[in-house]
């Protein structure tokens, strides 16, 4: 007799490793910001193509989703909009867990783009579990299509390029956002770190080696930070679960 198929959402009703952590609220200047990423043991955040299995194991997938319990906004770059939505959006278990700690509403979905070249048919715009459309930030001179405006709230910011500091301040002042979680991609993480906006960095090490010569890494910019400007962190915790290791760091003051 074949066992009944489990609803995929039921896999995430159990607590994640970070369910009980306590995070500071916003400062006067900006929301509290954390990054959450997973990478292979040789540094890749994604496999070469879709024929490879996902690099994230069950404990990371559950913890990854349930990290959203603590945050008022989930921030993403445009290269992450077509990732499997069950991995990237809320479900009932997470909503219930948020309610228990006094956050009954789902977090805002925040998308940053300097070009406005965003496909309105991307998966992130097709999910019906969020009560509101994503907030899409673009520079003031960028022209967005009417189709994109139908699926996202387009917010135009001053200047030729987005400044992450200004986006965070807007979220704080206009939406009351206390905490922001960046789920990538690598260039968004770089811009946040370059502007000294990241308070904590959560990184899961997956026990997989792919062996690419130039893999995508969790943080990537056009140029590396100068030798005297590299960012340093202090380790808050290291948790092993199965064959995965979950690292939590705090950024040192710059």
N, C-alpha and C positions, 0 to 999 in steps of 0.2 A: 504494500500500500504506500503510495507516494505521500510524503509529508506535505501539509499545506504550505503554500508560499507565504513567507512573511512580508507584510507591508514594509517597504523600505524605510518609511518614516519611523516605524516602531524600533528600528535599530538604534535610534538616537534618543530614546526616552530615558536610558540609563545616564547617570551623571558623567560629565567629562572630567578630565583631570584638573581643570581650572574653574569648575563651577563655584567653588567656595572662596576664591581669592577676593581680596578687597582692593579696589582701585581708587585713587584720588579723584575728586571732581575737578571741574575746570578751574583754571586760575582766572584772574581778571583779564588777562591778555587773550587767552585761547583755551579751547578744550584740551583735555588730557588725550594724548595720542599714543597708540600702540600699533605695532606691525605684527602680523601673524603669518608665517610662511612654513612650508615644508620643503626639504631638499634631500636628495640622495646622499649617500656617504661620500660620493665623489663630486658633490656640489651642484647638481642639476635640479632645477625646480620643476622641470617637465621633461618627459621623454621626447625623442626625436620626432615621433609621429604617433598617430592614434592606434597603430598596430601594437604598440607596447602597452603593458598593463599599467595601471595608475601607480604612482610612486607612494601614495599615502595608504597606510594600513588602517584597519578598522578603528583602533583606538584614536589615531590622529583624525580620522574622518569625523568621529563623534565629537572629539574635543574641539576640532576646527569649527564645526557648526555651532556648538554650544558656547563657544567664546562670545558669540553675539549677545548672550544674556546680559553682559555687562556694559554694552555700548549703545549710544543713542544714534550713531550714524556709522554706516559701513562704506568706506571709500574705495573706489576702484579706478584704474586706468582703462583706456579703451581696448587694450589687448586682452582683457580678461572678461569681456562681456559675453562670450559664447561658451564659457566653461559650463559644464554640467550644472544645471540650476538647482538640482536637489542638494548639491554640495554648497551652493552659494546663496540660497534664500532660506527664509524662515520656514519652520513647520510648527505644528500645534504643540509639540513637546517643548520647544524653545519658547514659544509664546507663553505657555503656562509657567515655565521656570522664571521668565522675566516678571510675570505678574506677582509671583511669590516674593520678589525682592523690590516690589513697588514700581516696576516699569511695565505697565500693561500694554503699551503700544509698541509695535515693531519698530526697529531702527529705520532711519532714513537711508535710502540707497543714494550715494553721492558719486557722480562720475565726473572726472576732469578730462578735458580735451583742449588743446591749443589750436586745433585745426577745424573742429566741427565735423570732421569726416567720421561720422558714427552711423552705422547701419541701423535704421529704425526697425529692421526685422531681426536684430540680434536677440538671442534668447532671453536676455535680462529684461527686455520690454514685453515679453509674452507671458510671463508668469502672473497668475491671478491671486497669489496669496497676499501680496502687499496691498494695503488699502490706498496707497498713494503712488503716483508715478515717481520714477527716480528724479533727483535733482541733478541737472546737467549744467556744469559750469564751463563757460567759454569766454575768451577775450571779447571785448566790446565790439570789435570790427568784424568778427566772424559771422557769416550769414549761415543760418541753419534752415534746413528744409521744413516745409509745413508738416510733412509726415513725421519728422523727428519731434516737432513741437506737439504733435498729437499724442506721443507716447512718453514724453518727458517734460518736466518743467525746466525751461531753458533760462539760466541766470547769467547775464552778461556782466563781466567784471572789467574794471578800468585797466588800460594798458595793453600792449601788444602780445604779452604772454601772461598766462595765469601765474599768480604768486600764491603759493600754498598758504602762507600766513594770512592773506586777505580772505581766502576761501574759508579757513577755519574761523576767522573773526566773524564773517558773515553768518556762518552756521550757529555760532554762539549768540550773536545778537538777534538774529531773525527766527531761529528755530529752537533756541534754548538748549543747544547741544552741549552736554557736559563731557562726553567721552567719544572719541573717534577711533575706529579700528580700520587700518589699511590692510587690505587683503591682496595687495599688488596691483599691477605688476611691478617689475623690477625698476622701471624708470620712475614710476610714481614714488616708490620707496626711496629712491635716490633723491628726488626733489624735496621730500619731507625731511630727510636726514640732512641734506645740504643747507636747509634753512633752519636747522637746529630745532625742529618741531617734534621730534619723537622722544617720548619718555620711556617706553618699554619696547622690547623686541622679543617676540616669542618665536622660537625656531624648533621644528621637529626634524630630527635626523632619521631618515628612512634607511633600513639595512639593504640598500640596493646600489649596485655599481653599474653604470651604463657605459662609461668610457668614451664619451664624446670629447673631441679636441677643444671645442668652444661651446660648452653648455650654457644655457641661460642660468644666471645666478640670482639670488634673492634681491640684490641691489646692483643696479647698473646705470651709469651715466655716460655722457659723451666722453668725459675725461675722468680718470681716477682723482680722488682727493689728493691734494699736494701732500708730500711727505710729512710736513709739520701740521697738516690739517686732517689727518686721518681720525676717524671717530673711535672712541674707546667706550667700553661698557663694563659694568661689574655684574657678576653672576648672582642672580637672586635665588634660583633653584635649578636643580637637575633631577629629572624624574625618569626612570626607565620603566617601560611597560611593554612586556613581551620583548621584541627585538628593536623597538623604537626608543629613542631618547628625546625627551622634551626639555628644552633649555629656555629659561626665562632670564632676560638681562635687563638691567637698567642703564640708560645712557648717562655717562658722566657729563657734568656741566661743561659747556664750551666757553 
